[in-house]
């Protein structure tokens, strides 16, 4: 998909089609993180605060309960 920028006041805007917004679960009030590696523009929804901590805590529980079995399966 090729997009062009649209004039918006003194700036330019990138219009994102609704099907893409729906696919990514982005709503008008969703915060977006905009970064670049110098050649590519990356726009992504900001993950929920504390999500990484919750995932890490859940992983610790799984490892505590099933760590030995998971190690055997990995062998």
mmCIF file of the N, C-alpha and C atoms, coordinates in Angstrom:
data_MODEL
# 
_entry.id   MODEL 
# 
loop_
_atom_site.group_PDB 
_atom_site.id 
_atom_site.type_symbol 
_atom_site.label_atom_id 
_atom_site.label_alt_id 
_atom_site.label_comp_id 
_atom_site.label_asym_id 
_atom_site.label_entity_id 
_atom_site.label_seq_id 
_atom_site.pdbx_PDB_ins_code 
_atom_site.Cartn_x 
_atom_site.Cartn_y 
_atom_site.Cartn_z 
_atom_site.occupancy 
_atom_site.B_iso_or_equiv 
_atom_site.pdbx_formal_charge 
_atom_site.auth_seq_id 
_atom_site.auth_comp_id 
_atom_site.auth_asym_id 
_atom_site.auth_atom_id 
_atom_site.pdbx_PDB_model_num 
ATOM 1   N N  . UNK A 1 1  ? 0.847  -1.163  0.000  1.00 0.00 ? 1  UNK A N  1 
ATOM 2   C CA . UNK A 1 1  ? 0.000  0.000   0.000  1.00 0.00 ? 1  UNK A CA 1 
ATOM 3   C C  . UNK A 1 1  ? 0.898  1.234   0.000  1.00 0.00 ? 1  UNK A C  1 
ATOM 4   N N  . UNK A 1 2  ? 0.656  2.110   -0.920 1.00 0.00 ? 2  UNK A N  1 
ATOM 5   C CA . UNK A 1 2  ? 1.405  3.359   -1.006 1.00 0.00 ? 2  UNK A CA 1 
ATOM 6   C C  . UNK A 1 2  ? 0.503  4.487   -0.529 1.00 0.00 ? 2  UNK A C  1 
ATOM 7   N N  . UNK A 1 3  ? 1.010  5.316   0.367  1.00 0.00 ? 3  UNK A N  1 
ATOM 8   C CA . UNK A 1 3  ? 0.246  6.433   0.924  1.00 0.00 ? 3  UNK A CA 1 
ATOM 9   C C  . UNK A 1 3  ? 1.016  7.723   0.657  1.00 0.00 ? 3  UNK A C  1 
ATOM 10  N N  . UNK A 1 4  ? 0.310  8.829   0.622  1.00 0.00 ? 4  UNK A N  1 
ATOM 11  C CA . UNK A 1 4  ? 0.936  10.137  0.518  1.00 0.00 ? 4  UNK A CA 1 
ATOM 12  C C  . UNK A 1 4  ? 0.513  10.972  1.715  1.00 0.00 ? 4  UNK A C  1 
ATOM 13  N N  . UNK A 1 5  ? 1.310  11.967  2.029  1.00 0.00 ? 5  UNK A N  1 
ATOM 14  C CA . UNK A 1 5  ? 1.000  12.842  3.151  1.00 0.00 ? 5  UNK A CA 1 
ATOM 15  C C  . UNK A 1 5  ? -0.049 13.866  2.740  1.00 0.00 ? 5  UNK A C  1 
ATOM 16  N N  . UNK A 1 6  ? -0.856 14.282  3.710  1.00 0.00 ? 6  UNK A N  1 
ATOM 17  C CA . UNK A 1 6  ? -1.906 15.273  3.506  1.00 0.00 ? 6  UNK A CA 1 
ATOM 18  C C  . UNK A 1 6  ? -1.561 16.515  4.318  1.00 0.00 ? 6  UNK A C  1 
ATOM 19  N N  . UNK A 1 7  ? -1.714 17.689  3.706  1.00 0.00 ? 7  UNK A N  1 
ATOM 20  C CA . UNK A 1 7  ? -1.444 18.950  4.407  1.00 0.00 ? 7  UNK A CA 1 
ATOM 21  C C  . UNK A 1 7  ? -2.434 19.099  5.565  1.00 0.00 ? 7  UNK A C  1 
ATOM 22  N N  . UNK A 1 8  ? -1.926 19.423  6.755  1.00 0.00 ? 8  UNK A N  1 
ATOM 23  C CA . UNK A 1 8  ? -2.751 19.575  7.956  1.00 0.00 ? 8  UNK A CA 1 
ATOM 24  C C  . UNK A 1 8  ? -2.202 20.764  8.730  1.00 0.00 ? 8  UNK A C  1 
ATOM 25  N N  . UNK A 1 9  ? -2.754 21.965  8.484  1.00 0.00 ? 9  UNK A N  1 
ATOM 26  C CA . UNK A 1 9  ? -2.225 23.179  9.107  1.00 0.00 ? 9  UNK A CA 1 
ATOM 27  C C  . UNK A 1 9  ? -0.829 23.455  8.579  1.00 0.00 ? 9  UNK A C  1 
ATOM 28  N N  . UNK A 1 10 ? 0.124  23.642  9.490  1.00 0.00 ? 10 UNK A N  1 
ATOM 29  C CA . UNK A 1 10 ? 1.519  23.855  9.097  1.00 0.00 ? 10 UNK A CA 1 
ATOM 30  C C  . UNK A 1 10 ? 2.302  22.547  9.017  1.00 0.00 ? 10 UNK A C  1 
ATOM 31  N N  . UNK A 1 11 ? 1.625  21.427  9.179  1.00 0.00 ? 11 UNK A N  1 
ATOM 32  C CA . UNK A 1 11 ? 2.272  20.120  9.185  1.00 0.00 ? 11 UNK A CA 1 
ATOM 33  C C  . UNK A 1 11 ? 1.684  19.239  8.095  1.00 0.00 ? 11 UNK A C  1 
ATOM 34  N N  . UNK A 1 12 ? 2.121  17.998  8.092  1.00 0.00 ? 12 UNK A N  1 
ATOM 35  C CA . UNK A 1 12 ? 1.575  17.000  7.177  1.00 0.00 ? 12 UNK A CA 1 
ATOM 36  C C  . UNK A 1 12 ? 1.119  15.804  7.994  1.00 0.00 ? 12 UNK A C  1 
ATOM 37  N N  . UNK A 1 13 ? 0.082  15.122  7.512  1.00 0.00 ? 13 UNK A N  1 
ATOM 38  C CA . UNK A 1 13 ? -0.490 13.991  8.233  1.00 0.00 ? 13 UNK A CA 1 
ATOM 39  C C  . UNK A 1 13 ? -0.494 12.768  7.340  1.00 0.00 ? 13 UNK A C  1 
ATOM 40  N N  . UNK A 1 14 ? -0.377 11.619  7.960  1.00 0.00 ? 14 UNK A N  1 
ATOM 41  C CA . UNK A 1 14 ? -0.502 10.345  7.272  1.00 0.00 ? 14 UNK A CA 1 
ATOM 42  C C  . UNK A 1 14 ? -1.850 9.768   7.667  1.00 0.00 ? 14 UNK A C  1 
ATOM 43  N N  . UNK A 1 15 ? -2.724 9.561   6.700  1.00 0.00 ? 15 UNK A N  1 
ATOM 44  C CA . UNK A 1 15 ? -4.052 9.023   6.973  1.00 0.00 ? 15 UNK A CA 1 
ATOM 45  C C  . UNK A 1 15 ? -3.968 7.502   6.931  1.00 0.00 ? 15 UNK A C  1 
ATOM 46  N N  . UNK A 1 16 ? -4.386 6.867   8.026  1.00 0.00 ? 16 UNK A N  1 
ATOM 47  C CA . UNK A 1 16 ? -4.359 5.403   8.121  1.00 0.00 ? 16 UNK A CA 1 
ATOM 48  C C  . UNK A 1 16 ? -5.779 4.887   7.932  1.00 0.00 ? 16 UNK A C  1 
ATOM 49  N N  . UNK A 1 17 ? -5.954 3.979   6.986  1.00 0.00 ? 17 UNK A N  1 
ATOM 50  C CA . UNK A 1 17 ? -7.281 3.455   6.667  1.00 0.00 ? 17 UNK A CA 1 
ATOM 51  C C  . UNK A 1 17 ? -7.883 2.691   7.839  1.00 0.00 ? 17 UNK A C  1 
ATOM 52  N N  . UNK A 1 18 ? -9.199 2.765   7.971  1.00 0.00 ? 18 UNK A N  1 
ATOM 53  C CA . UNK A 1 18 ? -9.927 2.143   9.077  1.00 0.00 ? 18 UNK A CA 1 
ATOM 54  C C  . UNK A 1 18 ? -9.662 0.639   9.204  1.00 0.00 ? 18 UNK A C  1 
ATOM 55  N N  . UNK A 1 19 ? -9.619 -0.144  8.107  1.00 0.00 ? 19 UNK A N  1 
ATOM 56  C CA . UNK A 1 19 ? -9.344 -1.580  8.274  1.00 0.00 ? 19 UNK A CA 1 
ATOM 57  C C  . UNK A 1 19 ? -7.998 -1.859  8.955  1.00 0.00 ? 19 UNK A C  1 
ATOM 58  N N  . UNK A 1 20 ? -7.009 -1.023  8.691  1.00 0.00 ? 20 UNK A N  1 
ATOM 59  C CA . UNK A 1 20 ? -5.703 -1.202  9.342  1.00 0.00 ? 20 UNK A CA 1 
ATOM 60  C C  . UNK A 1 20 ? -5.815 -0.841  10.816 1.00 0.00 ? 20 UNK A C  1 
ATOM 61  N N  . UNK A 1 21 ? -6.507 0.250   11.114 1.00 0.00 ? 21 UNK A N  1 
ATOM 62  C CA . UNK A 1 21 ? -6.708 0.640   12.514 1.00 0.00 ? 21 UNK A CA 1 
ATOM 63  C C  . UNK A 1 21 ? -7.454 -0.443  13.276 1.00 0.00 ? 21 UNK A C  1 
ATOM 64  N N  . UNK A 1 22 ? -8.481 -1.029  12.649 1.00 0.00 ? 22 UNK A N  1 
ATOM 65  C CA . UNK A 1 22 ? -9.244 -2.101  13.296 1.00 0.00 ? 22 UNK A CA 1 
ATOM 66  C C  . UNK A 1 22 ? -8.366 -3.326  13.532 1.00 0.00 ? 22 UNK A C  1 
ATOM 67  N N  . UNK A 1 23 ? -7.561 -3.679  12.550 1.00 0.00 ? 23 UNK A N  1 
ATOM 68  C CA . UNK A 1 23 ? -6.683 -4.846  12.667 1.00 0.00 ? 23 UNK A CA 1 
ATOM 69  C C  . UNK A 1 23 ? -5.718 -4.695  13.840 1.00 0.00 ? 23 UNK A C  1 
ATOM 70  N N  . UNK A 1 24 ? -5.186 -3.494  14.011 1.00 0.00 ? 24 UNK A N  1 
ATOM 71  C CA . UNK A 1 24 ? -4.218 -3.237  15.074 1.00 0.00 ? 24 UNK A CA 1 
ATOM 72  C C  . UNK A 1 24 ? -4.858 -2.780  16.379 1.00 0.00 ? 24 UNK A C  1 
ATOM 73  N N  . UNK A 1 25 ? -6.196 -2.694  16.372 1.00 0.00 ? 25 UNK A N  1 
ATOM 74  C CA . UNK A 1 25 ? -6.958 -2.257  17.556 1.00 0.00 ? 25 UNK A CA 1 
ATOM 75  C C  . UNK A 1 25 ? -6.515 -0.860  18.004 1.00 0.00 ? 25 UNK A C  1 
ATOM 76  N N  . UNK A 1 26 ? -6.338 0.033   17.031 1.00 0.00 ? 26 UNK A N  1 
ATOM 77  C CA . UNK A 1 26 ? -5.975 1.411   17.318 1.00 0.00 ? 26 UNK A CA 1 
ATOM 78  C C  . UNK A 1 26 ? -7.230 2.265   17.245 1.00 0.00 ? 26 UNK A C  1 
ATOM 79  N N  . UNK A 1 27 ? -7.492 3.012   18.303 1.00 0.00 ? 27 UNK A N  1 
ATOM 80  C CA . UNK A 1 27 ? -8.633 3.917   18.350 1.00 0.00 ? 27 UNK A CA 1 
ATOM 81  C C  . UNK A 1 27 ? -8.112 5.345   18.286 1.00 0.00 ? 27 UNK A C  1 
ATOM 82  N N  . UNK A 1 28 ? -8.969 6.317   18.016 1.00 0.00 ? 28 UNK A N  1 
ATOM 83  C CA . UNK A 1 28 ? -8.497 7.702   17.912 1.00 0.00 ? 28 UNK A CA 1 
ATOM 84  C C  . UNK A 1 28 ? -7.727 8.189   19.143 1.00 0.00 ? 28 UNK A C  1 
ATOM 85  N N  . UNK A 1 29 ? -8.075 7.680   20.318 1.00 0.00 ? 29 UNK A N  1 
ATOM 86  C CA . UNK A 1 29 ? -7.394 8.127   21.542 1.00 0.00 ? 29 UNK A CA 1 
ATOM 87  C C  . UNK A 1 29 ? -6.188 7.251   21.909 1.00 0.00 ? 29 UNK A C  1 
ATOM 88  N N  . UNK A 1 30 ? -5.887 6.245   21.098 1.00 0.00 ? 30 UNK A N  1 
ATOM 89  C CA . UNK A 1 30 ? -4.747 5.359   21.380 1.00 0.00 ? 30 UNK A CA 1 
ATOM 90  C C  . UNK A 1 30 ? -3.429 6.112   21.240 1.00 0.00 ? 30 UNK A C  1 
ATOM 91  N N  . UNK A 1 31 ? -2.556 6.029   22.252 1.00 0.00 ? 31 UNK A N  1 
ATOM 92  C CA . UNK A 1 31 ? -1.238 6.649   22.097 1.00 0.00 ? 31 UNK A CA 1 
ATOM 93  C C  . UNK A 1 31 ? -0.396 5.820   21.134 1.00 0.00 ? 31 UNK A C  1 
ATOM 94  N N  . UNK A 1 32 ? 0.322  6.506   20.248 1.00 0.00 ? 32 UNK A N  1 
ATOM 95  C CA . UNK A 1 32 ? 1.171  5.833   19.273 1.00 0.00 ? 32 UNK A CA 1 
ATOM 96  C C  . UNK A 1 32 ? 2.615  6.249   19.489 1.00 0.00 ? 32 UNK A C  1 
ATOM 97  N N  . UNK A 1 33 ? 3.507  5.302   19.374 1.00 0.00 ? 33 UNK A N  1 
ATOM 98  C CA . UNK A 1 33 ? 4.934  5.574   19.476 1.00 0.00 ? 33 UNK A CA 1 
ATOM 99  C C  . UNK A 1 33 ? 5.480  5.706   18.058 1.00 0.00 ? 33 UNK A C  1 
ATOM 100 N N  . UNK A 1 34 ? 6.162  6.794   17.773 1.00 0.00 ? 34 UNK A N  1 
ATOM 101 C CA . UNK A 1 34 ? 6.743  7.027   16.458 1.00 0.00 ? 34 UNK A CA 1 
ATOM 102 C C  . UNK A 1 34 ? 8.260  7.017   16.613 1.00 0.00 ? 34 UNK A C  1 
ATOM 103 N N  . UNK A 1 35 ? 8.929  6.092   15.913 1.00 0.00 ? 35 UNK A N  1 
ATOM 104 C CA . UNK A 1 35 ? 10.382 5.992   15.969 1.00 0.00 ? 35 UNK A CA 1 
ATOM 105 C C  . UNK A 1 35 ? 10.916 5.828   14.548 1.00 0.00 ? 35 UNK A C  1 
ATOM 106 N N  . UNK A 1 36 ? 12.218 5.903   14.428 1.00 0.00 ? 36 UNK A N  1 
ATOM 107 C CA . UNK A 1 36 ? 12.863 5.685   13.140 1.00 0.00 ? 36 UNK A CA 1 
ATOM 108 C C  . UNK A 1 36 ? 14.236 5.078   13.371 1.00 0.00 ? 36 UNK A C  1 
ATOM 109 N N  . UNK A 1 37 ? 14.694 4.334   12.380 1.00 0.00 ? 37 UNK A N  1 
ATOM 110 C CA . UNK A 1 37 ? 16.063 3.820   12.426 1.00 0.00 ? 37 UNK A CA 1 
ATOM 111 C C  . UNK A 1 37 ? 16.957 4.632   11.495 1.00 0.00 ? 37 UNK A C  1 
ATOM 112 N N  . UNK A 1 38 ? 16.441 5.734   10.994 1.00 0.00 ? 38 UNK A N  1 
ATOM 113 C CA . UNK A 1 38 ? 17.179 6.587   10.088 1.00 0.00 ? 38 UNK A CA 1 
ATOM 114 C C  . UNK A 1 38 ? 16.738 6.450   8.644  1.00 0.00 ? 38 UNK A C  1 
ATOM 115 N N  . UNK A 1 39 ? 16.097 5.333   8.318  1.00 0.00 ? 39 UNK A N  1 
ATOM 116 C CA . UNK A 1 39 ? 15.597 5.129   6.952  1.00 0.00 ? 39 UNK A CA 1 
ATOM 117 C C  . UNK A 1 39 ? 14.138 4.698   6.924  1.00 0.00 ? 39 UNK A C  1 
ATOM 118 N N  . UNK A 1 40 ? 13.658 4.146   8.031  1.00 0.00 ? 40 UNK A N  1 
ATOM 119 C CA . UNK A 1 40 ? 12.294 3.619   8.106  1.00 0.00 ? 40 UNK A CA 1 
ATOM 120 C C  . UNK A 1 40 ? 11.548 4.316   9.232  1.00 0.00 ? 40 UNK A C  1 
ATOM 121 N N  . UNK A 1 41 ? 10.304 4.692   8.967  1.00 0.00 ? 41 UNK A N  1 
ATOM 122 C CA . UNK A 1 41 ? 9.433  5.269   9.982  1.00 0.00 ? 41 UNK A CA 1 
ATOM 123 C C  . UNK A 1 41 ? 8.618  4.142   10.599 1.00 0.00 ? 41 UNK A C  1 
ATOM 124 N N  . UNK A 1 42 ? 8.622  4.049   11.917 1.00 0.00 ? 42 UNK A N  1 
ATOM 125 C CA . UNK A 1 42 ? 7.907  2.984   12.618 1.00 0.00 ? 42 UNK A CA 1 
ATOM 126 C C  . UNK A 1 42 ? 6.858  3.624   13.512 1.00 0.00 ? 42 UNK A C  1 
ATOM 127 N N  . UNK A 1 43 ? 5.597  3.222   13.308 1.00 0.00 ? 43 UNK A N  1 
ATOM 128 C CA . UNK A 1 43 ? 4.484  3.729   14.113 1.00 0.00 ? 43 UNK A CA 1 
ATOM 129 C C  . UNK A 1 43 ? 3.808  2.521   14.745 1.00 0.00 ? 43 UNK A C  1 
ATOM 130 N N  . UNK A 1 44 ? 3.743  2.502   16.067 1.00 0.00 ? 44 UNK A N  1 
ATOM 131 C CA . UNK A 1 44 ? 3.124  1.365   16.738 1.00 0.00 ? 44 UNK A CA 1 
ATOM 132 C C  . UNK A 1 44 ? 2.357  1.829   17.964 1.00 0.00 ? 44 UNK A C  1 
ATOM 133 N N  . UNK A 1 45 ? 1.297  1.083   18.313 1.00 0.00 ? 45 UNK A N  1 
ATOM 134 C CA . UNK A 1 45 ? 0.554  1.433   19.523 1.00 0.00 ? 45 UNK A CA 1 
ATOM 135 C C  . UNK A 1 45 ? 1.452  1.260   20.747 1.00 0.00 ? 45 UNK A C  1 
ATOM 136 N N  . UNK A 1 46 ? 1.307  2.147   21.696 1.00 0.00 ? 46 UNK A N  1 
ATOM 137 C CA . UNK A 1 46 ? 2.051  2.033   22.949 1.00 0.00 ? 46 UNK A CA 1 
ATOM 138 C C  . UNK A 1 46 ? 1.425  0.897   23.738 1.00 0.00 ? 46 UNK A C  1 
ATOM 139 N N  . UNK A 1 47 ? 2.258  -0.016  24.225 1.00 0.00 ? 47 UNK A N  1 
ATOM 140 C CA . UNK A 1 47 ? 1.720  -1.146  24.981 1.00 0.00 ? 47 UNK A CA 1 
ATOM 141 C C  . UNK A 1 47 ? 1.184  -0.663  26.322 1.00 0.00 ? 47 UNK A C  1 
ATOM 142 N N  . UNK A 1 48 ? 0.261  -1.425  26.857 1.00 0.00 ? 48 UNK A N  1 
ATOM 143 C CA . UNK A 1 48 ? -0.382 -1.066  28.123 1.00 0.00 ? 48 UNK A CA 1 
ATOM 144 C C  . UNK A 1 48 ? 0.665  -0.943  29.233 1.00 0.00 ? 48 UNK A C  1 
ATOM 145 N N  . UNK A 1 49 ? 0.545  0.074   30.079 1.00 0.00 ? 49 UNK A N  1 
ATOM 146 C CA . UNK A 1 49 ? 1.514  0.231   31.167 1.00 0.00 ? 49 UNK A CA 1 
ATOM 147 C C  . UNK A 1 49 ? 1.498  -0.985  32.082 1.00 0.00 ? 49 UNK A C  1 
ATOM 148 N N  . UNK A 1 50 ? 2.676  -1.440  32.454 1.00 0.00 ? 50 UNK A N  1 
ATOM 149 C CA . UNK A 1 50 ? 2.777  -2.573  33.370 1.00 0.00 ? 50 UNK A CA 1 
ATOM 150 C C  . UNK A 1 50 ? 2.626  -3.921  32.703 1.00 0.00 ? 50 UNK A C  1 
ATOM 151 N N  . UNK A 1 51 ? 2.382  -3.947  31.392 1.00 0.00 ? 51 UNK A N  1 
ATOM 152 C CA . UNK A 1 51 ? 2.172  -5.235  30.722 1.00 0.00 ? 51 UNK A CA 1 
ATOM 153 C C  . UNK A 1 51 ? 3.419  -6.112  30.796 1.00 0.00 ? 51 UNK A C  1 
ATOM 154 N N  . UNK A 1 52 ? 4.583  -5.537  30.560 1.00 0.00 ? 52 UNK A N  1 
ATOM 155 C CA . UNK A 1 52 ? 5.828  -6.307  30.606 1.00 0.00 ? 52 UNK A CA 1 
ATOM 156 C C  . UNK A 1 52 ? 6.033  -6.911  31.992 1.00 0.00 ? 52 UNK A C  1 
ATOM 157 N N  . UNK A 1 53 ? 5.734  -6.153  33.011 1.00 0.00 ? 53 UNK A N  1 
ATOM 158 C CA . UNK A 1 53 ? 5.896  -6.657  34.376 1.00 0.00 ? 53 UNK A CA 1 
ATOM 159 C C  . UNK A 1 53 ? 4.931  -7.812  34.645 1.00 0.00 ? 53 UNK A C  1 
ATOM 160 N N  . UNK A 1 54 ? 3.704  -7.697  34.160 1.00 0.00 ? 54 UNK A N  1 
ATOM 161 C CA . UNK A 1 54 ? 2.725  -8.776  34.357 1.00 0.00 ? 54 UNK A CA 1 
ATOM 162 C C  . UNK A 1 54 ? 3.144  -10.044 33.612 1.00 0.00 ? 54 UNK A C  1 
ATOM 163 N N  . UNK A 1 55 ? 3.665  -9.875  32.403 1.00 0.00 ? 55 UNK A N  1 
ATOM 164 C CA . UNK A 1 55 ? 4.124  -11.031 31.628 1.00 0.00 ? 55 UNK A CA 1 
ATOM 165 C C  . UNK A 1 55 ? 5.299  -11.699 32.338 1.00 0.00 ? 55 UNK A C  1 
ATOM 166 N N  . UNK A 1 56 ? 6.240  -10.918 32.834 1.00 0.00 ? 56 UNK A N  1 
ATOM 167 C CA . UNK A 1 56 ? 7.396  -11.470 33.541 1.00 0.00 ? 56 UNK A CA 1 
ATOM 168 C C  . UNK A 1 56 ? 6.959  -12.220 34.796 1.00 0.00 ? 56 UNK A C  1 
ATOM 169 N N  . UNK A 1 57 ? 5.992  -11.656 35.524 1.00 0.00 ? 57 UNK A N  1 
ATOM 170 C CA . UNK A 1 57 ? 5.500  -12.309 36.741 1.00 0.00 ? 57 UNK A CA 1 
ATOM 171 C C  . UNK A 1 57 ? 4.813  -13.638 36.402 1.00 0.00 ? 57 UNK A C  1 
ATOM 172 N N  . UNK A 1 58 ? 4.041  -13.656 35.336 1.00 0.00 ? 58 UNK A N  1 
ATOM 173 C CA . UNK A 1 58 ? 3.379  -14.889 34.916 1.00 0.00 ? 58 UNK A CA 1 
ATOM 174 C C  . UNK A 1 58 ? 4.400  -15.939 34.489 1.00 0.00 ? 58 UNK A C  1 
ATOM 175 N N  . UNK A 1 59 ? 5.433  -15.506 33.782 1.00 0.00 ? 59 UNK A N  1 
ATOM 176 C CA . UNK A 1 59 ? 6.481  -16.421 33.348 1.00 0.00 ? 59 UNK A CA 1 
ATOM 177 C C  . UNK A 1 59 ? 7.205  -17.028 34.540 1.00 0.00 ? 59 UNK A C  1 
ATOM 178 N N  . UNK A 1 60 ? 7.449  -16.231 35.561 1.00 0.00 ? 60 UNK A N  1 
ATOM 179 C CA . UNK A 1 60 ? 8.079  -16.747 36.780 1.00 0.00 ? 60 UNK A CA 1 
ATOM 180 C C  . UNK A 1 60 ? 7.222  -17.835 37.416 1.00 0.00 ? 60 UNK A C  1 
ATOM 181 N N  . UNK A 1 61 ? 5.907  -17.622 37.488 1.00 0.00 ? 61 UNK A N  1 
ATOM 182 C CA . UNK A 1 61 ? 5.000  -18.619 38.061 1.00 0.00 ? 61 UNK A CA 1 
ATOM 183 C C  . UNK A 1 61 ? 5.044  -19.922 37.268 1.00 0.00 ? 61 UNK A C  1 
ATOM 184 N N  . UNK A 1 62 ? 5.003  -19.806 35.946 1.00 0.00 ? 62 UNK A N  1 
ATOM 185 C CA . UNK A 1 62 ? 5.030  -21.001 35.094 1.00 0.00 ? 62 UNK A CA 1 
ATOM 186 C C  . UNK A 1 62 ? 6.338  -21.754 35.297 1.00 0.00 ? 62 UNK A C  1 
ATOM 187 N N  . UNK A 1 63 ? 7.453  -21.027 35.328 1.00 0.00 ? 63 UNK A N  1 
ATOM 188 C CA . UNK A 1 63 ? 8.749  -21.675 35.524 1.00 0.00 ? 63 UNK A CA 1 
ATOM 189 C C  . UNK A 1 63 ? 8.854  -22.330 36.895 1.00 0.00 ? 63 UNK A C  1 
ATOM 190 N N  . UNK A 1 64 ? 8.282  -21.688 37.917 1.00 0.00 ? 64 UNK A N  1 
ATOM 191 C CA . UNK A 1 64 ? 8.327  -22.256 39.261 1.00 0.00 ? 64 UNK A CA 1 
ATOM 192 C C  . UNK A 1 64 ? 7.525  -23.554 39.326 1.00 0.00 ? 64 UNK A C  1 
ATOM 193 N N  . UNK A 1 65 ? 6.383  -23.584 38.669 1.00 0.00 ? 65 UNK A N  1 
ATOM 194 C CA . UNK A 1 65 ? 5.514  -24.766 38.717 1.00 0.00 ? 65 UNK A CA 1 
ATOM 195 C C  . UNK A 1 65 ? 5.951  -25.867 37.762 1.00 0.00 ? 65 UNK A C  1 
ATOM 196 N N  . UNK A 1 66 ? 6.435  -25.486 36.576 1.00 0.00 ? 66 UNK A N  1 
ATOM 197 C CA . UNK A 1 66 ? 6.658  -26.483 35.525 1.00 0.00 ? 66 UNK A CA 1 
ATOM 198 C C  . UNK A 1 66 ? 8.063  -26.439 34.937 1.00 0.00 ? 66 UNK A C  1 
ATOM 199 N N  . UNK A 1 67 ? 8.985  -25.783 35.637 1.00 0.00 ? 67 UNK A N  1 
ATOM 200 C CA . UNK A 1 67 ? 10.344 -25.612 35.120 1.00 0.00 ? 67 UNK A CA 1 
ATOM 201 C C  . UNK A 1 67 ? 11.039 -26.916 34.785 1.00 0.00 ? 67 UNK A C  1 
ATOM 202 N N  . UNK A 1 68 ? 10.952 -27.906 35.678 1.00 0.00 ? 68 UNK A N  1 
ATOM 203 C CA . UNK A 1 68 ? 11.628 -29.187 35.436 1.00 0.00 ? 68 UNK A CA 1 
ATOM 204 C C  . UNK A 1 68 ? 11.058 -29.880 34.207 1.00 0.00 ? 68 UNK A C  1 
ATOM 205 N N  . UNK A 1 69 ? 9.747  -29.885 34.082 1.00 0.00 ? 69 UNK A N  1 
ATOM 206 C CA . UNK A 1 69 ? 9.112  -30.527 32.924 1.00 0.00 ? 69 UNK A CA 1 
ATOM 207 C C  . UNK A 1 69 ? 9.482  -29.808 31.628 1.00 0.00 ? 69 UNK A C  1 
ATOM 208 N N  . UNK A 1 70 ? 9.528  -28.489 31.675 1.00 0.00 ? 70 UNK A N  1 
ATOM 209 C CA . UNK A 1 70 ? 9.882  -27.734 30.479 1.00 0.00 ? 70 UNK A CA 1 
ATOM 210 C C  . UNK A 1 70 ? 11.334 -27.995 30.071 1.00 0.00 ? 70 UNK A C  1 
ATOM 211 N N  . UNK A 1 71 ? 12.227 -28.140 31.051 1.00 0.00 ? 71 UNK A N  1 
ATOM 212 C CA . UNK A 1 71 ? 13.629 -28.444 30.730 1.00 0.00 ? 71 UNK A CA 1 
ATOM 213 C C  . UNK A 1 71 ? 13.740 -29.805 30.087 1.00 0.00 ? 71 UNK A C  1 
ATOM 214 N N  . UNK A 1 72 ? 12.993 -30.795 30.611 1.00 0.00 ? 72 UNK A N  1 
ATOM 215 C CA . UNK A 1 72 ? 13.023 -32.137 30.012 1.00 0.00 ? 72 UNK A CA 1 
ATOM 216 C C  . UNK A 1 72 ? 12.483 -32.127 28.594 1.00 0.00 ? 72 UNK A C  1 
ATOM 217 N N  . UNK A 1 73 ? 11.428 -31.378 28.376 1.00 0.00 ? 73 UNK A N  1 
ATOM 218 C CA . UNK A 1 73 ? 10.871 -31.279 27.029 1.00 0.00 ? 73 UNK A CA 1 
ATOM 219 C C  . UNK A 1 73 ? 11.845 -30.619 26.066 1.00 0.00 ? 73 UNK A C  1 
ATOM 220 N N  . UNK A 1 74 ? 12.655 -29.709 26.570 1.00 0.00 ? 74 UNK A N  1 
ATOM 221 C CA . UNK A 1 74 ? 13.602 -29.001 25.710 1.00 0.00 ? 74 UNK A CA 1 
ATOM 222 C C  . UNK A 1 74 ? 14.789 -29.884 25.313 1.00 0.00 ? 74 UNK A C  1 
ATOM 223 N N  . UNK A 1 75 ? 15.034 -30.927 26.059 1.00 0.00 ? 75 UNK A N  1 
ATOM 224 C CA . UNK A 1 75 ? 16.179 -31.814 25.763 1.00 0.00 ? 75 UNK A CA 1 
ATOM 225 C C  . UNK A 1 75 ? 15.939 -32.721 24.597 1.00 0.00 ? 75 UNK A C  1 
# 
